[in-house]
Amino acid sequence: MRAFIASTVGVTCAAALAVPLVVPLGTGGAVAAPVPRTATAPAEVTGVQSLALAPLATSVRSSGGGEVGLPARETDPFSLLGVVWTDPDAELHGGVEVRTRDAESGTWSGWQPLNTHTDHAPDAGSAEADGGEVRGGTAPLWVGASDGVQVRVWPESGEVPADGLPEGLSLELIDPDTGVGIEVARAGSTGSAAPATGGDAQAADIGSQSAAASSSYPGPRPPITTRAGWGADESLRESAFAYTDMVKTVFVHHTAGGNNYACSEAPALIRGIYRYHVVSQGWRDVGYNFFVDKCGTIYEGRAGGVDKPVQGAHTAGFNHNSMGVALLGSYGDTAPPAQAVDAVAQLTAWKLGLYNLNPKGSRNRTSMGGGLYAKGVTVKMDNVSGHRDGFATECPGEKLYAQLPTVRSTAAKLQGR
């Protein structure tokens, strides 16, 4: 990603964002070559520290050796971290653990695992996947304000280290308070009824109203905190927007980055995920179309218009004609708060209502490949599905997945069905 950004030196932020390029997509269609992101300064200015992992002298978690990582060391401030590697198609067959030092108290945390499954990504063969330097990576982990880190990565038992661990492993430390728009988020601005930033605001709002007026089952539009509201640095992402035809399926996710955040920290957490997806993993923008925090606040994710069928990078194989909404947190063993589930239902009722779709219904979907189904395979999917329905993953976690019937029924009622 840093090499890709460096290649665009001379393009100004204002020039790239003044007239966004809209790139329409047909159903499963191809998008034109992505417009390069604007030039940015080196990683320390973009709020990302990238630390290459090296072999460790002593193996702690692997009897066969082959551990890599970093000894305990002091760093610049960060609040979110993840491990990335060169090949986006490679899998990390092993484990990753980190411990961090609290920036205020100086106390070291215990070891925390990272989710190593590469189950969120642009579709294979898409312009987004082929543009720049897309990388594989773990799920990012929110650790709060920190200034020290230690990490260890080990291959699965019986694996040859070279086969068990992908090449180019690095630890990415993200400071979400670096960049444009931070003061807006700190001031608590939600922009709750505003359309997405980065496009024609008036046109986007009119489009939403017109679609709702033509729908037989218009769900009410819930309050949505815009990208400006959570402080997105718009100079990081590509200026192009990619659209599909409509939203046929809502895929529900969790971010798998732990539940140890206050709702007041949710904007910073989203800024961190945004930087991780764009700067560290090389995506055109943050992967999800929407986020929901544990207090039930809805946030705009990928830019292009909250009422538009923006193509995301959330469910490989089914990013076309779908919407990805991610609950901030981990919901495998922890039940999601009722207000968060209700917010997902509200968002679902409105978004599917724009296309007259019943949240309790289902339809045939054809895979673009790279996920649970091979390219060209047609499968019947619920209009409200979990990430695991399109990809071999535990996401959105057992406890959240069990709430999907509630999301469907609540959303249908909100549509007046």
Secondary structure, 3 states (H helix, E strand, C coil): CHHHHHCCCCCCHHHHHHCCCEEECCCCCCCCCCCCCCCCCCHHHHCEEEEECEECCCCCCCCCCCCEEEEEEEEEEEEEEEEEECCCCCCCCEEEEEEEEECCCCCECCCEECCCCCCCCCCCCCHHHHCCCCCEECCCEEEEEEEEEEEEEEECCCCCHHHHCCCCCEEEEECCCCCCCHHHHHCCCCCCCCCCCCCCHHHHHHHHHHHHHHCCCCCCCCCCECHHHHCCCCCCCCCCEEECCCCCEEEEEECCCCCCCCHHHHHHHHHHHHHHHHHHCCCCCCCCCEEECCCCCEEECCCCCCCCCECCCCCCCCCCCEEEEEECCCCCCCCCCHHHHHHHHHHHHHHHHCCCCCCCCEEEEECCCCCCCCCCCEEEEECEEEHHHCCCCCCCCHHHHCCHHHHHHHHHHHCCC
